[in-house]
């Protein structure tokens, strides 16, 4: 079962629902993901159990699983591989070594709901970067009460060249058009037995050929998921919920960089899949800033 947002086949408006196999059904009495993520966990579980008429998924337009005032945040340097890659690319190596073992995690805002793309849509790389990679990450979905209610797949696109030049450039290396993609579905937390033991795989294809493939496991994540959420909520309110990407354990070697047209596929066991094609610059993402975006997404 996955919690999803999709365009209603009845009137075309975005609605929350539940996808099970080849069918999808709307939630009764819940009009948005923001409304759903305002509920305490017990009430959310009850709301998810109240479904309307099932429809076949064929032809259904699925949307990013976030709306309203929802935000995506990220945690960095949470895997040993990430620490090593950041140190390898950076002119200031010690900051990454320190944050990996520090009590306080690295947290940064990635995107508001309206900037998020989803499965089948493009992801972006900056025209002024030159060295970009995807970062496959388990993303934790928390309600407005700071409770973990689900998990999804995140591609936290990153410019290695910009961050490597100076760690203070992290916002520019991380926040740009098409820089954040989420799978269409959220797997409820109560259906994932152990989120710290999930296989994550990344495959990149170029002109039909596989040019990179690797797997890792969330077992290698050095932070506890609830601890990350607690630190995130300590100084902030998230009235419509928040999704926190928990860092990557897969980073290609320095001789690999994404190119326009590359197809990126991320799979997380028990959680879901996410596939995007690489586009360059901000123009391919002009649709995200359209005045009528809220009506369509």
Buried (B, 14 or more C-beta within 10 A) or exposed (E): BBBBBBBBBEEEEBBBBBBEEEBBBBBEEBEBBBBBBBBEBEEBBEBBEEBEEBBEBEEBBBBBBBBBBBBBBBBBBBBEBBBBBBBBBBEEBEBBBEBBEEEEBBBEBBBBBBBBBBBEBBBBBBEEBEBBBBBBBBBBBBBBBBBBBBBBBBBBBBBBBBBBBEBEBBEBBBBBBBBBBBBBBBBBBEEBEEBBEBBBBBBBBBEEEEBBEBBBBBEBBBBEBEEBBEBBBEEEEBEBBBBBBBBBBBBBEEEBBBBBEBBBBBBBBBBBBBBBBBBBBBEBBEEBEEEEEEEEB
